Amino acid sequence: MKKQDFIKAVASEAGLSQDAVSRALNTMVSVITTELKAGREVNITGFGAFKVSHRAARNGVNPQTKAKISIPAMKSPVFRAGKTLKEAVK
């Protein structure tokens, strides 16, 4: 499902305009992004949790040249599904 399809489905289900749902979705993504950038978790009870995972620096190999390379440490966003969502998907 693409973003626009999601917006249409939520608008239809909630009886809201697509514009209102689009603004709410964009705001939600913006708030989650801001919180993750600040190093904080976002927990939505029953749905799941968004957090930042810290990946350590490591050595790797360039698959084309077989040269050894150094992969720097990085942060990566992670979503972990909540119990209610897991049960609904089973």
PyRosetta script that sets phi, psi and omega in degrees:
from pyrosetta import init, pose_from_sequence

init()
pose = pose_from_sequence("MKKQDFIKAVASEAGLSQDAVSRALNTMVSVITTELKAGREVNITGFGAFKVSHRAARNGVNPQTKAKISIPAMKSPVFRAGKTLKEAVK")
pose.set_psi(1, 129.1)
pose.set_omega(1, 179.4)
pose.set_phi(2, -88.0)
pose.set_psi(2, 166.9)
pose.set_omega(2, -176.2)
pose.set_phi(3, -55.4)
pose.set_psi(3, -47.0)
pose.set_omega(3, -177.5)
pose.set_phi(4, -65.1)
pose.set_psi(4, -36.9)
pose.set_omega(4, 176.8)
pose.set_phi(5, -65.4)
pose.set_psi(5, -39.8)
pose.set_omega(5, 178.1)
pose.set_phi(6, -62.6)
pose.set_psi(6, -45.3)
pose.set_omega(6, 179.8)
pose.set_phi(7, -60.3)
pose.set_psi(7, -44.5)
pose.set_omega(7, 179.0)
pose.set_phi(8, -61.8)
pose.set_psi(8, -43.0)
pose.set_omega(8, -178.9)
pose.set_phi(9, -64.7)
pose.set_psi(9, -44.8)
pose.set_omega(9, 179.9)
pose.set_phi(10, -66.1)
pose.set_psi(10, -42.7)
pose.set_omega(10, 179.5)
pose.set_phi(11, -59.9)
pose.set_psi(11, -43.8)
pose.set_omega(11, 179.8)
pose.set_phi(12, -65.7)
pose.set_psi(12, -45.6)
pose.set_omega(12, -178.0)
pose.set_phi(13, -66.2)
pose.set_psi(13, -39.4)
pose.set_omega(13, -175.3)
pose.set_phi(14, -93.1)
pose.set_psi(14, -8.6)
pose.set_omega(14, -178.2)
pose.set_phi(15, 69.9)
pose.set_psi(15, 34.6)
pose.set_omega(15, 179.8)
pose.set_phi(16, -114.6)
pose.set_psi(16, 165.4)
pose.set_omega(16, 176.4)
pose.set_phi(17, -75.9)
pose.set_psi(17, 153.6)
pose.set_omega(17, 177.8)
pose.set_phi(18, -62.9)
pose.set_psi(18, -33.9)
pose.set_omega(18, 179.1)
pose.set_phi(19, -63.7)
pose.set_psi(19, -43.2)
pose.set_omega(19, 179.7)
pose.set_phi(20, -64.7)
pose.set_psi(20, -42.7)
pose.set_omega(20, 179.4)
pose.set_phi(21, -65.8)
pose.set_psi(21, -40.7)
pose.set_omega(21, 179.1)
pose.set_phi(22, -61.7)
pose.set_psi(22, -45.2)
pose.set_omega(22, 178.3)
pose.set_phi(23, -62.5)
pose.set_psi(23, -42.4)
pose.set_omega(23, 180.0)
pose.set_phi(24, -64.2)
pose.set_psi(24, -43.2)
pose.set_omega(24, 179.7)
pose.set_phi(25, -64.4)
pose.set_psi(25, -45.7)
pose.set_omega(25, 178.8)
pose.set_phi(26, -62.2)
pose.set_psi(26, -38.4)
pose.set_omega(26, 178.2)
pose.set_phi(27, -67.0)
pose.set_psi(27, -41.6)
pose.set_omega(27, 178.8)
pose.set_phi(28, -60.5)
pose.set_psi(28, -46.4)
pose.set_omega(28, 179.2)
pose.set_phi(29, -62.5)
pose.set_psi(29, -40.6)
pose.set_omega(29, 179.7)
pose.set_phi(30, -63.8)
pose.set_psi(30, -44.4)
pose.set_omega(30, 179.9)
pose.set_phi(31, -65.6)
pose.set_psi(31, -43.9)
pose.set_omega(31, 178.6)
pose.set_phi(32, -61.5)
pose.set_psi(32, -43.9)
pose.set_omega(32, 179.1)
pose.set_phi(33, -61.2)
pose.set_psi(33, -45.1)
pose.set_omega(33, 179.6)
pose.set_phi(34, -61.1)
pose.set_psi(34, -44.3)
pose.set_omega(34, -179.8)
pose.set_phi(35, -65.0)
pose.set_psi(35, -42.6)
pose.set_omega(35, 179.3)
pose.set_phi(36, -65.5)
pose.set_psi(36, -39.8)
pose.set_omega(36, 177.5)
pose.set_phi(37, -60.7)
pose.set_psi(37, -33.3)
pose.set_omega(37, -179.9)
pose.set_phi(38, -82.2)
pose.set_psi(38, -0.7)
pose.set_omega(38, 177.6)
pose.set_phi(39, 84.7)
pose.set_psi(39, 14.7)
pose.set_omega(39, -179.0)
pose.set_phi(40, -103.8)
pose.set_psi(40, 153.5)
pose.set_omega(40, 176.5)
pose.set_phi(41, -86.6)
pose.set_psi(41, 155.0)
pose.set_omega(41, 173.1)
pose.set_phi(42, -122.7)
pose.set_psi(42, 114.0)
pose.set_omega(42, -179.6)
pose.set_phi(43, -109.1)
pose.set_psi(43, 126.0)
pose.set_omega(43, 175.3)
pose.set_phi(44, -115.9)
pose.set_psi(44, 102.6)
pose.set_omega(44, -173.4)
pose.set_phi(45, -51.6)
pose.set_psi(45, 129.5)
pose.set_omega(45, 179.3)
pose.set_phi(46, 86.6)
pose.set_psi(46, -26.8)
pose.set_omega(46, -179.0)
pose.set_phi(47, -95.2)
pose.set_psi(47, -55.9)
pose.set_omega(47, 179.6)
pose.set_phi(48, 160.6)
pose.set_psi(48, -172.7)
pose.set_omega(48, -177.2)
pose.set_phi(49, -132.2)
pose.set_psi(49, 137.7)
pose.set_omega(49, 174.2)
pose.set_phi(50, -105.3)
pose.set_psi(50, 132.3)
pose.set_omega(50, 176.6)
pose.set_phi(51, -149.8)
pose.set_psi(51, 173.9)
pose.set_omega(51, -179.8)
pose.set_phi(52, -104.8)
pose.set_psi(52, 130.0)
pose.set_omega(52, 176.1)
pose.set_phi(53, -102.4)
pose.set_psi(53, 134.2)
pose.set_omega(53, 178.9)
pose.set_phi(54, -97.9)
pose.set_psi(54, 120.1)
pose.set_omega(54, -179.9)
pose.set_phi(55, -102.9)
pose.set_psi(55, 127.4)
pose.set_omega(55, -178.1)
pose.set_phi(56, -71.4)
pose.set_psi(56, 156.0)
pose.set_omega(56, 174.6)
pose.set_phi(57, -65.3)
pose.set_psi(57, 148.0)
pose.set_omega(57, -180.0)
pose.set_phi(58, -153.8)
pose.set_psi(58, 167.5)
pose.set_omega(58, 177.0)
pose.set_phi(59, -95.6)
pose.set_psi(59, 147.3)
pose.set_omega(59, 179.3)
pose.set_phi(60, -143.7)
pose.set_psi(60, -175.6)
pose.set_omega(60, -179.8)
pose.set_phi(61, -130.8)
pose.set_psi(61, 130.8)
pose.set_omega(61, 174.9)
pose.set_phi(62, -69.1)
pose.set_psi(62, 118.4)
pose.set_omega(62, -175.5)
pose.set_phi(63, -65.3)
pose.set_psi(63, -22.6)
pose.set_omega(63, -179.4)
pose.set_phi(64, -84.1)
pose.set_psi(64, -43.2)
pose.set_omega(64, -175.0)
pose.set_phi(65, -103.2)
pose.set_psi(65, -11.2)
pose.set_omega(65, -176.8)
pose.set_phi(66, 65.3)
pose.set_psi(66, 12.3)
pose.set_omega(66, 178.7)
pose.set_phi(67, -76.8)
pose.set_psi(67, 144.1)
pose.set_omega(67, 177.0)
pose.set_phi(68, -74.7)
pose.set_psi(68, 137.1)
pose.set_omega(68, 179.2)
pose.set_phi(69, -131.7)
pose.set_psi(69, 158.2)
pose.set_omega(69, 177.1)
pose.set_phi(70, -103.1)
pose.set_psi(70, 123.0)
pose.set_omega(70, 179.3)
pose.set_phi(71, -99.1)
pose.set_psi(71, 119.3)
pose.set_omega(71, -175.3)
pose.set_phi(72, -70.6)
pose.set_psi(72, 160.4)
pose.set_omega(72, 174.6)
pose.set_phi(73, -63.6)
pose.set_psi(73, 149.7)
pose.set_omega(73, -179.7)
pose.set_phi(74, -152.7)
pose.set_psi(74, 164.2)
pose.set_omega(74, 174.5)
pose.set_phi(75, -107.1)
pose.set_psi(75, 144.0)
pose.set_omega(75, -178.5)
pose.set_phi(76, -138.5)
pose.set_psi(76, 134.9)
pose.set_omega(76, 177.5)
pose.set_phi(77, -72.7)
pose.set_psi(77, 142.4)
pose.set_omega(77, -178.4)
pose.set_phi(78, -132.9)
pose.set_psi(78, 139.8)
pose.set_omega(78, 173.6)
pose.set_phi(79, -117.3)
pose.set_psi(79, 131.7)
pose.set_omega(79, 176.6)
pose.set_phi(80, -120.4)
pose.set_psi(80, 120.4)
pose.set_omega(80, -177.2)
pose.set_phi(81, -65.6)
pose.set_psi(81, 142.3)
pose.set_omega(81, 177.5)
pose.set_phi(82, -82.3)
pose.set_psi(82, 170.1)
pose.set_omega(82, -175.7)
pose.set_phi(83, -59.8)
pose.set_psi(83, -44.5)
pose.set_omega(83, -178.6)
pose.set_phi(84, -62.0)
pose.set_psi(84, -43.2)
pose.set_omega(84, 178.6)
pose.set_phi(85, -65.5)
pose.set_psi(85, -43.0)
pose.set_omega(85, 179.2)
pose.set_phi(86, -60.4)
pose.set_psi(86, -43.8)
pose.set_omega(86, -179.4)
pose.set_phi(87, -65.8)
pose.set_psi(87, -38.0)
pose.set_omega(87, -178.9)
pose.set_phi(88, -67.3)
pose.set_psi(88, -30.9)
pose.set_omega(88, -176.6)
pose.set_phi(89, -82.9)
pose.set_psi(89, -23.0)
pose.set_omega(89, -176.9)
pose.set_phi(90, -54.3)
pose.dump_pdb("model.pdb")
